[in-house]
Structures are given as structure tokens and as C-alpha cells.
Amino acid sequence: MTIARSKVTSQGQISVPADVRRRLGITPGSVLEWEEDGDRFVVRRAGQYTFEDMRRVLFPNGPPKRRSLEELKQGIVDYIRERHARR
């Protein structure tokens, strides 16, 4: 379902219709993101990500392996040692 239409200028600029700006909370200075999704493009206001978007970025291969508290603590110790090791 088409919400609104925009026309592209000779310089490649478009105007975002007022209804769309209101619904997305777009104000002067807002940044829009363009994402390719198969055979279509999705435009959204930058900074608005769904939980699913975040999960896909953080865990592209599924959920991480469960670890014990001792393993987590040891990982922190190892990281700090490596990070602050004298070289």
C-alpha cells in the first residue's frame, strides 16, 4: 500500500511528504538510512532499530554458547591482561 509519493529532482534530491515525516518523527537534520532488502529498498530514520535488527548483527550465527560464571570471569581477566600487557 502506497502511503505517499516523492519526485526526484535533477540533482537527485527528494522531499519527504509531511505525513511520512510526522509518522517517522523526522525533523530538520534527521538522518535517513536506506537498506536493500531483496528486490526493494527500505528507508528509515537512523537510530531506530528493532530488536531483530540488533540480534542479527550481534549474533549472525545464532545465540552464543552458554558459559559459566567462572568462564566469564576468566575471559575478563584474560582480556585485561592482553589489553594492558607491556609490549
Z-matrix of the N, CA and C atoms (Angstrom, degrees):
N
C 1 1.452
C 2 1.526 1 108.78
N 3 1.300 2 117.37 1 124.53
C 4 1.462 3 122.86 2 -179.98
C 5 1.522 4 109.72 3 -79.14
N 6 1.337 5 116.24 4 126.61
C 7 1.465 6 121.55 5 178.11
C 8 1.516 7 110.09 6 -86.28
N 9 1.332 8 116.33 7 -45.54
C 10 1.462 9 121.97 8 -178.02
C 11 1.522 10 107.99 9 -160.13
N 12 1.317 11 115.09 10 169.65
C 13 1.468 12 120.59 11 179.06
C 14 1.517 13 109.16 12 -128.88
N 15 1.338 14 115.44 13 151.16
C 16 1.460 15 122.02 14 176.76
C 17 1.512 16 108.53 15 -130.47
N 18 1.320 17 115.30 16 153.78
C 19 1.456 18 120.96 17 178.01
C 20 1.525 19 108.28 18 -111.77
N 21 1.331 20 116.47 19 137.81
C 22 1.463 21 121.78 20 -179.92
C 23 1.526 22 108.97 21 -87.51
N 24 1.342 23 116.33 22 133.13
C 25 1.465 24 120.33 23 178.17
C 26 1.522 25 109.74 24 -80.48
N 27 1.326 26 116.09 25 173.34
C 28 1.469 27 120.25 26 179.51
C 29 1.535 28 111.78 27 -65.10
N 30 1.333 29 117.35 28 -18.20
C 31 1.460 30 121.39 29 178.36
C 32 1.525 31 112.27 30 -97.32
N 33 1.333 32 117.26 31 10.51
C 34 1.461 33 121.63 32 176.81
C 35 1.517 34 114.69 33 80.63
N 36 1.314 35 118.14 34 15.44
C 37 1.457 36 121.28 35 -179.45
C 38 1.520 37 110.48 36 -94.88
N 39 1.344 38 115.61 37 152.18
C 40 1.461 39 120.19 38 175.30
C 41 1.524 40 108.74 39 -130.30
N 42 1.311 41 115.61 40 159.38
C 43 1.462 42 121.42 41 172.91
C 44 1.517 43 107.27 42 -106.03
N 45 1.324 44 116.34 43 134.92
C 46 1.457 45 120.69 44 177.30
C 47 1.528 46 106.52 45 -89.51
N 48 1.335 47 117.42 46 122.08
C 49 1.462 48 120.10 47 -178.62
C 50 1.530 49 112.28 48 -56.97
N 51 1.335 50 116.28 49 148.97
C 52 1.463 51 122.15 50 -175.65
C 53 1.527 52 112.43 51 -56.70
N 54 1.329 53 118.53 52 -42.70
C 55 1.470 54 120.57 53 179.34
C 56 1.526 55 111.39 54 -60.20
N 57 1.317 56 116.52 55 -41.75
C 58 1.465 57 120.97 56 179.89
C 59 1.529 58 109.69 57 -67.07
N 60 1.329 59 117.32 58 -43.18
C 61 1.473 60 120.34 59 178.50
C 62 1.526 61 110.80 60 -59.07
N 63 1.309 62 116.72 61 -43.97
C 64 1.468 63 120.37 62 179.34
C 65 1.524 64 111.35 63 -63.88
N 66 1.324 65 117.06 64 -45.36
C 67 1.473 66 120.50 65 -177.61
C 68 1.523 67 112.24 66 -66.07
N 69 1.340 68 117.83 67 -34.30
C 70 1.457 69 121.13 68 -179.61
C 71 1.529 70 112.81 69 -91.78
N 72 1.320 71 117.16 70 -7.53
C 73 1.460 72 120.15 71 -178.18
C 74 1.513 73 112.46 72 71.12
N 75 1.331 74 116.25 73 33.39
C 76 1.465 75 121.30 74 -178.65
C 77 1.525 76 109.14 75 -84.52
N 78 1.331 77 114.80 76 127.90
C 79 1.458 78 121.44 77 178.01
C 80 1.526 79 107.83 78 -126.56
N 81 1.334 80 118.32 79 169.20
C 82 1.461 81 119.16 80 177.60
C 83 1.533 82 111.15 81 -53.60
N 84 1.314 83 116.48 82 131.17
C 85 1.454 84 121.52 83 -178.14
C 86 1.526 85 113.98 84 94.01
N 87 1.331 86 117.94 85 -8.96
C 88 1.470 87 120.40 86 178.29
C 89 1.520 88 109.85 87 -64.51
N 90 1.312 89 115.96 88 148.24
C 91 1.462 90 121.81 89 178.96
C 92 1.525 91 108.13 90 -107.42
N 93 1.337 92 115.63 91 133.28
C 94 1.461 93 120.85 92 178.10
C 95 1.516 94 109.44 93 -106.38
N 96 1.319 95 116.33 94 145.19
C 97 1.462 96 122.26 95 176.47
C 98 1.514 97 108.99 96 -110.19
N 99 1.313 98 115.16 97 142.24
C 100 1.461 99 122.37 98 177.46
C 101 1.524 100 107.07 99 -115.90
N 102 1.315 101 117.02 100 126.20
C 103 1.461 102 121.51 101 -177.90
C 104 1.518 103 109.69 102 -128.14
N 105 1.335 104 115.81 103 133.45
C 106 1.459 105 120.14 104 177.06
C 107 1.520 106 108.42 105 -84.67
N 108 1.312 107 115.89 106 130.31
C 109 1.464 108 121.96 107 -179.09
C 110 1.523 109 107.66 108 -132.69
N 111 1.336 110 115.67 109 86.02
C 112 1.460 111 120.03 110 -177.70
C 113 1.515 112 110.36 111 69.01
N 114 1.324 113 116.38 112 -117.69
C 115 1.464 114 121.16 113 -177.90
C 116 1.527 115 112.92 114 -99.06
N 117 1.345 116 116.95 115 17.16
C 118 1.466 117 119.80 116 179.55
C 119 1.517 118 109.64 117 -139.33
N 120 1.330 119 116.18 118 166.11
C 121 1.450 120 122.38 119 177.04
C 122 1.515 121 108.76 120 -116.72
N 123 1.325 122 115.67 121 141.41
C 124 1.459 123 121.96 122 179.17
C 125 1.523 124 106.95 123 -112.91
N 126 1.323 125 116.37 124 131.22
C 127 1.462 126 121.97 125 177.47
C 128 1.522 127 106.97 126 -113.18
N 129 1.344 128 116.10 127 131.68
C 130 1.454 129 119.47 128 177.59
C 131 1.514 130 109.51 129 -147.42
N 132 1.304 131 114.75 130 160.90
C 133 1.459 132 119.71 131 176.42
C 134 1.518 133 107.69 132 -70.27
N 135 1.321 134 117.02 133 133.16
C 136 1.466 135 121.76 134 -178.87
C 137 1.518 136 109.73 135 -61.94
N 138 1.321 137 115.32 136 143.81
C 139 1.449 138 120.15 137 177.47
C 140 1.511 139 113.84 138 94.02
N 141 1.308 140 118.21 139 -6.81
C 142 1.449 141 120.85 140 177.99
C 143 1.519 142 108.43 141 -105.32
N 144 1.309 143 115.11 142 97.90
C 145 1.448 144 120.29 143 -179.12
C 146 1.521 145 109.07 144 -116.34
N 147 1.298 146 115.23 145 145.21
C 148 1.452 147 119.38 146 175.74
C 149 1.521 148 108.94 147 -83.70
N 150 1.305 149 116.39 148 164.95
C 151 1.461 150 121.19 149 176.09
C 152 1.522 151 109.40 150 -58.41
N 153 1.322 152 116.46 151 -39.75
C 154 1.476 153 120.87 152 -179.44
C 155 1.528 154 111.13 153 -62.83
N 156 1.331 155 118.16 154 -40.63
C 157 1.468 156 121.44 155 176.48
C 158 1.522 157 110.79 156 -59.00
N 159 1.328 158 116.61 157 -46.53
C 160 1.461 159 121.11 158 -179.18
C 161 1.530 160 111.04 159 -65.08
N 162 1.323 161 117.06 160 -42.52
C 163 1.467 162 120.78 161 -179.54
C 164 1.520 163 111.10 162 -61.79
N 165 1.339 164 116.49 163 -42.48
C 166 1.472 165 120.33 164 179.88
C 167 1.527 166 111.86 165 -63.07
N 168 1.325 167 117.37 166 -37.43
C 169 1.459 168 120.90 167 -179.72
C 170 1.529 169 110.89 168 -73.88
N 171 1.324 170 116.90 169 -43.98
C 172 1.460 171 120.53 170 -176.72
C 173 1.525 172 113.45 171 -74.26
N 174 1.323 173 116.34 172 -35.45
C 175 1.461 174 120.79 173 -175.63
C 176 1.528 175 110.85 174 -130.90
N 177 1.345 176 118.02 175 69.53
C 178 1.468 177 120.03 176 -176.59
C 179 1.533 178 113.30 177 -64.81
N 180 1.325 179 117.56 178 -22.30
C 181 1.468 180 120.82 179 -178.68
C 182 1.522 181 112.24 180 -106.23
N 183 1.314 182 117.54 181 23.68
C 184 1.459 183 121.04 182 -178.56
C 185 1.519 184 110.92 183 97.34
N 186 1.329 185 116.35 184 -179.32
C 187 1.465 186 119.60 185 -177.83
C 188 1.530 187 111.86 186 -63.84
N 189 1.338 188 116.96 187 149.94
C 190 1.462 189 119.66 188 -179.73
C 191 1.525 190 111.03 189 -70.74
N 192 1.328 191 115.38 190 159.60
C 193 1.457 192 121.72 191 178.32
C 194 1.527 193 109.23 192 -65.41
N 195 1.313 194 116.81 193 136.67
C 196 1.473 195 120.47 194 177.75
C 197 1.524 196 109.50 195 -69.20
N 198 1.320 197 115.79 196 141.20
C 199 1.457 198 120.64 197 -178.86
C 200 1.522 199 109.15 198 -130.31
N 201 1.310 200 115.24 199 153.45
C 202 1.465 201 120.35 200 178.03
C 203 1.524 202 109.18 201 -79.04
N 204 1.319 203 115.78 202 166.39
C 205 1.459 204 120.80 203 178.67
C 206 1.533 205 110.38 204 -62.01
N 207 1.319 206 117.27 205 -38.69
C 208 1.462 207 120.59 206 179.11
C 209 1.532 208 110.89 207 -62.71
N 210 1.340 209 117.08 208 -41.43
C 211 1.472 210 120.66 209 178.65
C 212 1.522 211 111.00 210 -63.68
N 213 1.328 212 116.83 211 -40.32
C 214 1.466 213 120.41 212 178.77
C 215 1.527 214 110.74 213 -63.99
N 216 1.343 215 116.14 214 -45.61
C 217 1.465 216 119.82 215 179.57
C 218 1.532 217 110.88 216 -62.30
N 219 1.323 218 117.35 217 -42.30
C 220 1.454 219 120.89 218 179.58
C 221 1.530 220 110.72 219 -64.41
N 222 1.325 221 117.02 220 -37.52
C 223 1.459 222 120.95 221 177.05
C 224 1.514 223 111.85 222 -61.72
N 225 1.327 224 116.75 223 -39.62
C 226 1.467 225 120.94 224 178.12
C 227 1.526 226 110.08 225 -65.78
N 228 1.331 227 116.46 226 -45.03
C 229 1.469 228 120.95 227 178.80
C 230 1.530 229 110.28 228 -59.71
N 231 1.329 230 116.78 229 -47.01
C 232 1.468 231 120.76 230 -179.93
C 233 1.520 232 111.39 231 -61.29
N 234 1.323 233 116.84 232 -41.66
C 235 1.465 234 120.93 233 -179.67
C 236 1.528 235 110.32 234 -63.17
N 237 1.335 236 116.55 235 -46.07
C 238 1.466 237 120.31 236 -178.18
C 239 1.528 238 110.22 237 -64.08
N 240 1.336 239 117.04 238 -42.46
C 241 1.465 240 119.89 239 178.08
C 242 1.525 241 111.45 240 -60.17
N 243 1.307 242 115.90 241 -45.63
C 244 1.480 243 120.10 242 -179.22
C 245 1.528 244 110.72 243 -66.77
N 246 1.304 245 116.41 244 -41.74
C 247 1.466 246 121.44 245 -176.52
C 248 1.523 247 111.66 246 -66.08
N 249 1.338 248 116.34 247 -36.98
C 250 1.460 249 120.24 248 -174.05
C 251 1.541 250 112.83 249 -108.19
N 252 1.303 251 117.08 250 14.94
C 253 1.463 252 120.30 251 178.45
C 254 1.522 253 110.01 252 -67.42
N 255 1.308 254 115.63 253 141.26
C 256 1.474 255 119.87 254 177.56
C 257 1.524 256 107.86 255 -76.62
N 258 1.290 257 114.10 256 138.09
C 259 1.467 258 118.70 257 -176.61
C 260 1.482 259 111.90 258 -117.62
